[in-house]
Amino acid sequence: MTSPGRGVSEFARETGLSREAIDKAFRPGGNPTIAPLNTATKALGLKLRLVPHKAA
């Protein structure tokens, strides 16, 4: 989840999320809410974007 060279502790400081919240939200089956997901993607230099699902 973190970029190369960045540990969970540093990522937690950058995002303001606790290590526990990061672990809980992003472990398999963690089911994060939109707030920590948006915070994490922003810290990674990414933008969360929702688009309509197109029928096949």
MOBELJO-V309001 format. One record per pair of residues at least 12 apart in sequence whose C-alpha atoms are under 8 Angstrom apart, sorted by the first residue. I is the first residue (numbers start at 0). GAP is how many residues later the second one is. D is the distance in Angstrom with one decimal. If there is no record, write none. Layout:
i,gap,d
I,GAP,D
I,GAP,D
This chain:
i,gap,d
0,25,7.9
1,42,7.6
2,41,7.2
10,32,7.9
13,29,7.0
14,24,6.3
14,25,6.6
14,28,6.3
16,19,7.4
21,14,7.9
